[in-house]
Structures are given as structure tokens and as C-alpha cells.
């Protein structure tokens, strides 16, 4: 598979809703996005961790 492509969704049974601006989430997403080129493995791990924390 090419970079960034997946054949299936990892969180297919999740539904998401927005309850307003979260500075923490915005900062984390900015940090993860900036690291995607230099540290793709760590960035993917960090994004999964963040999504897991939001699901709790």
C-alpha cells in the first residue's frame, strides 16, 4: 500500500461529534502533523493514542 492509504477503517464502529474547540486537541494534532514527515511511526502511534483517549 502507498503511504497514507488503508483498505479498511481502523475505527469503523466509532462515531464522532464535536462539542467545541479544544486547545489540547488542536495542539496535539498540530504536533502530530508536523512530525508526520520525520517520524511517521511515532506520529501514527501518537494519533492512535489520542483517538483512544477521546473515545473513553
C-alpha positions in Angstrom: 0.0 0.0 0.0 1.1 3.6 -0.7 1.8 5.9 2.2 -1.3 7.0 4.0 -3.7 4.6 2.3 -5.6 1.9 4.1 -8.1 -0.6 2.7 -10.3 -0.6 5.8 -11.0 1.9 8.6 -9.3 1.1 11.9 -12.1 2.7 13.9 -15.0 1.7 11.7 -17.6 1.4 14.5 -16.7 4.8 16.1 -18.9 7.8 15.6 -17.5 11.3 16.4 -19.1 14.5 17.5 -17.7 17.9 18.0 -18.5 19.7 21.3 -16.5 22.8 20.6 -12.9 23.9 20.3 -10.3 22.0 22.3 -6.9 23.7 22.6 -5.4 20.5 23.8 -6.6 18.5 20.8 -5.6 21.3 18.4 -2.1 21.4 19.8 -1.7 17.7 19.7 -2.9 17.4 16.1 -0.5 20.3 15.1 2.3 18.5 16.8 1.5 15.1 15.2 1.0 16.7 11.8 4.4 18.4 12.0 6.1 15.2 12.9 4.5 13.0 10.2 7.3 13.5 7.7 10.3 13.0 10.1 8.7 10.4 12.4 5.8 8.6 10.7 5.8 5.6 13.0 5.7 7.7 16.2 3.1 10.1 14.7 0.8 7.2 13.8 1.2 5.8 17.3 0.6 9.2 18.9 -2.5 9.8 16.7 -3.9 6.4 17.7 -3.3 7.1 21.4 -5.0 10.5 21.1 -8.1 8.9 19.4 -8.2 6.2 22.0 -8.2 8.8 24.8 -11.0 10.7 23.1 -13.1 7.5 22.9 -13.0 6.9 26.7 
